[in-house]
Amino acid sequence: MHPFLILEGFADAAGWIGWVIEMAKDSTVVTIRDPEDPAMEELCQQLASRCRSLSTLDSQGNAPWPQQQLELCGQYGVYEWFLDPSMGGQGWIDVDLVRGYLALSAACLTTTFIITQRTGACRRIEGSGNEHACQQLLPGLLTGETFSTVGLSHLTTSHRHLGRPVLHAEQTSDGFLLDGFSPWVTGATRAETIVVGATLSDDRQVLLVVPTDLEGVEVEEPVRLMALSSSHTGRVNFHGVRVAQEWLLAGPAEDVMSQAIGANPGGLQTSTLAVGLADSALRFLENEAENRPDLQQPATRMRQQWQQLYDDLLAGVAGDESNTKEQIRSRANNLALNSSQAALAAAKGAGYVAGHDAGRWCQEAMFFLVWSCPQPVMNAHLCQLAGLTDLDQI
């Protein structure tokens, strides 16, 4: 039967045609195999074109979840980059992963940030050696059909100053009992599972996969943030949640984060996203400078700074220890702040109007002052603001 004869059986022919069109579009999508793949630019253009929509709030003042952007990344095979071929992934080397993250974050920082949290969960599951977790979770995560995230910041940077754990675990005969909360969980309202860290009474720690449909898991409404509100980041409470032994990824151990594969908090991954944001702001500044001679010298100088940082970042990922992670992070933070403010200054009043890219970049740049920012980097930045020291001394 000719396909269009089927229309007689459809009450909503327009909907059917729309489905055919979408299927045709999907069939043209090419999986990205390396950072130089032409499909990378194609994906980034689509992400960038959708990025402004994330600033549009609904009638209740809530930011939209970037569902289309994340689905696009799944279609282009982005989630395959991070996993080993034995798990169905592409197993990109670290240098290529950084280049991929740079491209994505220059296009849409919010979407890329969500992907880092998703990837943190995936890689910790993969590296755990837990066959049950790998078999149950990785196939759906690999394609983008399911979503997982992490609740780990309380083990690294946030809430450690309190001197007591905020998420407790009690070992039982068949698993663990969780009580407490994880303060900053990205996309928890969309996640089927969360990889969380918890502390036992003897101060040892565990990493667990927690299905969000377990009794006692309470996902709070996302926090309205200064920027990246579409990441739907917020608090997750655990009220006597029983997690089976089969979901244990690592531990018990004194420093469980050092045992698990995944993103290094405060490390080069975070710096990479800051460098990607700076690239977007500098492209805007360079475009403006083409017709404004007064901007040409600042634009040239800042691009030189960006290129040197880019080279040092890739060298660091490849194992060069000429620059510490803290030094690269400080430079990345500074360049993101300076380039976004330069873009705002170049845009003049138009840049201060809500919805302009330059204003959004300025807000997003400040995110790097608080996202997994190592204490030495934070202290050095505060001293620099007060004119007390040079960041090179970190």
C-alpha positions in Angstrom: 0.0 0.0 0.0 1.3 3.5 -0.8 2.1 5.3 2.4 -0.2 8.2 1.7 -3.2 5.9 1.4 -2.8 5.2 5.1 -3.8 8.9 5.7 -7.4 7.8 5.3 -7.1 5.8 8.5 -5.6 8.7 10.5 -7.9 11.2 12.2 -5.0 13.7 12.4 -3.3 13.6 9.0 -1.2 16.7 9.8 0.2 14.9 12.8 1.1 11.8 10.7 2.9 14.0 8.1 4.8 15.7 10.9 5.9 12.4 12.2 7.1 11.4 8.7 9.1 14.6 8.4 10.7 14.1 11.8 11.7 10.6 10.8 13.2 11.9 7.6 15.2 14.4 9.6 16.4 11.8 12.0 17.6 9.6 9.2 20.0 12.3 8.1 21.7 12.6 11.5 25.3 11.4 11.4 27.1 10.0 14.5 30.0 12.2 15.5 33.2 10.1 15.5 35.8 12.6 16.4 36.1 16.4 17.2 36.9 17.2 13.5 33.8 15.5 12.2 31.7 18.0 10.2 28.7 16.8 12.1 30.1 18.4 15.2 29.6 21.9 13.7 26.2 20.9 12.6 25.2 19.8 16.1 26.7 22.9 17.7 24.8 25.2 15.3 21.5 23.5 16.3 22.3 23.8 20.0 23.3 27.4 19.7 20.1 28.2 17.8 18.0 26.7 20.7 20.1 28.2 23.5 18.2 31.5 23.9 14.9 29.6 24.4 16.2 28.4 27.8 16.0 32.0 29.1 12.3 32.1 28.5 10.4 31.3 31.7 6.9 29.8 31.9 3.9 31.5 33.7 5.2 30.2 37.0 8.7 31.5 36.5 10.2 28.1 35.8 13.0 27.6 33.2 12.5 24.9 30.5 14.4 21.7 30.6 16.5 21.4 27.3 14.8 18.2 26.2 15.3 18.9 22.5 19.0 19.7 22.9 19.7 16.5 24.9 17.8 14.4 22.4 19.9 15.9 19.6 23.1 15.0 21.5 21.8 11.5 21.7 21.0 11.3 18.0 24.5 12.6 17.2 26.1 9.9 19.4 27.5 12.4 22.0 26.8 10.0 24.9 29.0 7.3 23.2 32.1 9.5 23.4 32.6 8.8 27.1 32.2 5.0 27.4 34.5 2.2 26.4 33.8 0.3 23.2 33.3 -2.8 25.3 30.3 -1.1 26.8 29.0 0.1 23.4 30.7 3.5 23.4 33.3 5.1 21.3 36.0 5.5 24.0 37.3 8.9 23.0 40.7 9.8 24.4 40.8 12.6 27.0 42.2 15.2 24.6 39.4 14.6 22.2 36.8 14.7 25.0 38.1 18.1 26.0 37.8 19.3 22.4 34.3 17.9 22.2 33.3 19.6 25.5 34.8 22.9 24.2 32.7 22.8 21.1 29.5 21.9 23.0 30.0 24.5 25.8 30.6 27.3 23.3 27.3 26.4 21.7 25.1 25.9 24.9 26.7 25.9 28.3 23.5 24.7 30.1 23.2 21.6 27.9 26.9 20.8 28.2 26.8 21.2 32.0 23.9 18.7 32.2 25.9 16.3 30.0 28.9 16.5 32.5 26.6 15.4 35.3 25.1 12.7 33.2 28.5 11.6 32.1 29.8 11.6 35.7 27.0 9.1 36.6 27.7 6.9 33.5 31.5 6.7 34.0 31.1 5.8 37.7 28.7 3.1 36.8 31.0 1.8 34.0 34.1 2.0 36.2 32.5 0.3 39.2 32.8 -3.3 37.9 29.2 -3.8 39.0 27.8 -6.0 36.2 24.2 -5.6 37.3 24.4 -1.8 37.2 26.2 -1.8 33.9 23.7 -4.2 32.2 20.6 -2.5 33.6 21.6 1.1 33.1 24.2 1.7 30.4 22.3 0.6 27.3 19.6 3.3 27.8 22.1 5.9 29.0 24.2 5.3 25.9 21.4 6.2 23.5 19.9 9.0 25.6 16.7 7.1 26.2 17.2 7.4 30.0 18.8 10.0 32.2 21.0 9.6 35.3 22.8 12.2 37.3 25.1 12.6 40.3 24.6 13.8 43.9 28.2 14.0 45.1 29.1 17.7 45.8 28.6 17.2 49.5 31.6 14.8 49.5 33.9 17.3 47.8 33.2 21.1 48.0 29.7 22.0 49.2 28.7 21.5 52.9 32.1 20.0 53.8 32.6 23.1 56.0 29.8 21.9 58.3 32.0 19.3 59.7 29.4 16.5 59.6 27.9 14.5 56.8 24.6 15.6 55.3 23.8 12.2 53.8 24.2 9.2 56.1 24.3 5.5 55.2 23.7 2.5 57.5 24.8 -0.9 56.2 22.1 -3.5 56.5 22.0 -7.2 55.8 20.9 -6.6 52.2 22.2 -3.2 51.3 22.1 0.3 52.8 19.7 2.6 54.5 20.0 6.3 53.5 18.9 9.3 55.5 19.7 13.0 54.8 20.0 15.0 51.6 22.1 15.7 48.6 22.1 19.5 48.1 23.0 20.1 44.5 21.6 17.5 42.1 21.2 18.5 38.4 18.2 17.2 36.5 16.9 15.1 39.4 13.3 15.8 38.4 14.1 14.0 35.1 16.4 11.3 36.3 15.5 7.6 36.6 18.6 7.0 38.8 21.0 9.2 40.8 24.6 8.2 41.7 25.0 9.5 45.3 27.7 9.5 47.9 26.9 8.8 51.6 28.9 8.5 54.8 28.8 5.6 57.3 29.0 6.1 61.1 32.7 5.2 61.0 33.3 8.0 58.4 33.8 5.6 55.5 31.9 6.5 52.4 30.0 4.6 49.7 28.8 5.4 46.2 25.4 4.0 45.3 22.9 4.0 42.4 19.6 5.2 43.8 16.5 4.6 41.6 14.4 7.7 42.0 11.2 5.7 42.3 12.3 4.1 45.6 10.2 4.8 48.6 11.5 7.7 50.6 13.2 9.6 47.7 11.9 13.1 47.6 13.0 15.4 44.8 12.5 19.0 45.6 11.6 21.7 43.0 14.6 23.0 41.2 16.3 26.1 42.6 15.9 29.3 40.6 19.5 30.1 39.8 21.3 33.3 38.7 22.2 31.3 35.5 21.7 27.8 34.1 18.3 27.5 35.8 17.3 25.1 32.9 19.7 22.6 34.4 16.9 22.0 37.0 19.4 21.7 39.8 18.0 21.2 43.3 18.0 19.3 46.5 17.1 15.6 46.9 16.0 14.2 50.3 16.4 10.6 51.4 14.0 9.5 54.1 14.9 6.0 55.2 15.6 4.9 51.6 16.5 1.2 51.3 19.1 0.6 48.6 19.9 -3.0 47.6 23.4 -4.3 47.7 23.3 -4.8 43.9 23.4 -1.0 43.5 26.7 -0.5 45.3 29.3 1.1 43.0 32.3 1.7 45.3 33.2 1.5 49.0 33.0 1.5 51.9 36.2 3.4 51.9 37.7 6.5 53.6 37.8 8.5 50.4 35.4 6.8 48.0 35.7 9.5 45.3 39.3 8.6 44.7 38.3 5.0 43.9 35.7 5.9 41.3 36.1 6.7 37.6 34.5 10.0 36.6 34.9 13.7 36.5 37.6 15.2 38.7 35.9 17.9 40.8 37.6 21.2 40.3 39.7 19.6 37.5 40.2 20.2 33.9 36.7 19.3 32.8 35.2 22.3 34.6 38.0 24.6 33.2 37.1 23.3 29.7 33.6 24.6 29.9 34.8 28.0 31.1 37.1 28.1 28.1 34.3 27.2 25.8 32.1 30.0 27.2 35.0 32.4 26.7 35.2 31.4 23.1 31.6 32.3 22.5 32.1 35.7 24.0 35.3 36.4 22.1 33.7 35.4 18.8 31.1 38.1 19.5 33.7 40.6 20.4 35.8 39.8 17.3 32.7 40.2 15.0 32.0 43.6 16.5 35.7 44.6 16.1 35.5 44.0 12.3 33.7 47.3 12.1 34.9 49.0 15.2 38.7 49.8 15.3 38.5 50.6 19.0 37.7 46.9 19.8 40.4 45.4 17.6 43.3 45.5 20.1 41.4 44.2 23.1 39.9 41.4 20.9 43.2 40.4 19.6 44.9 40.4 23.0 42.1 38.3 24.6 42.1 35.8 21.7 45.9 35.4 22.3 45.2 34.7 26.0 42.5 32.2 25.0 44.8 30.4 22.5 47.5 30.1 25.1 45.1 28.8 27.7 43.6 26.3 25.1 47.1 25.0 24.4 47.9 24.6 28.1 44.6 23.0 28.7 45.2 20.3 26.1 48.7 19.8 27.2 47.5 19.3 30.8 45.0 16.8 29.7 47.8 15.0 27.8 49.9 14.8 31.0 52.0 18.0 30.9 52.5 19.2 34.5 53.9 22.6 33.6 50.7 24.2 34.8 48.7 22.8 37.8 45.0 22.2 37.5 44.4 25.0 39.9 46.4 27.5 37.7 44.5 26.5 34.6 41.2 26.8 36.5 42.1 30.3 37.7 43.0 31.4 34.3 39.9 29.9 32.8 37.7 31.5 35.4 39.3 34.9 34.8 39.1 34.6 31.0 35.4 33.6 31.1 34.7 36.6 33.4 36.8 39.1 31.4 35.6 38.0 27.9 31.9 38.0 28.8 32.2 41.5 30.3 34.1 42.6 27.2 31.3 41.3 25.1 28.7 43.1 27.2 30.7 46.4 27.0 31.0 46.0 23.2 27.2 45.4 22.9 26.5 48.6 25.0 23.0 49.1 26.1 21.6 46.3 23.9 23.7 43.8 25.8 22.0 44.8 29.1 18.5 44.0 27.7 17.2 40.6 29.0 17.7 37.9 26.4 20.9 39.2 24.8 23.7 36.7 24.6 26.3 39.1 26.2 24.2 39.4 29.4 23.7 35.7 29.6 27.4 35.0 29.2 28.2 37.4 32.1 25.8 35.5 34.3 27.1 32.1 33.2 30.7 33.2 33.7 30.1 33.7 37.4 28.9 30.1 37.7 32.5 29.0 37.5 33.3 30.9 40.7 31.1 28.4 42.6 30.9 25.2 40.6 33.4 22.7 42.2 35.8 25.6 42.7 38.9 24.4 44.7 39.5 26.4 47.8 42.9 27.6 46.7 41.4 29.0 43.5 38.6 30.7 45.4 41.0 32.2 47.9 43.4 33.4 45.2 40.5 35.0 43.3 39.3 36.9 46.5 42.8 38.1 47.1 43.1 39.2 43.5 39.9 41.2 43.8 41.3 42.9 46.9 44.6 43.6 45.1 46.6 41.3 47.5 48.1 38.7 45.2 48.7 37.4 41.7 46.9 34.3 40.5 50.2 33.0 39.1 51.2 32.3 42.7 48.6 29.4 43.1 
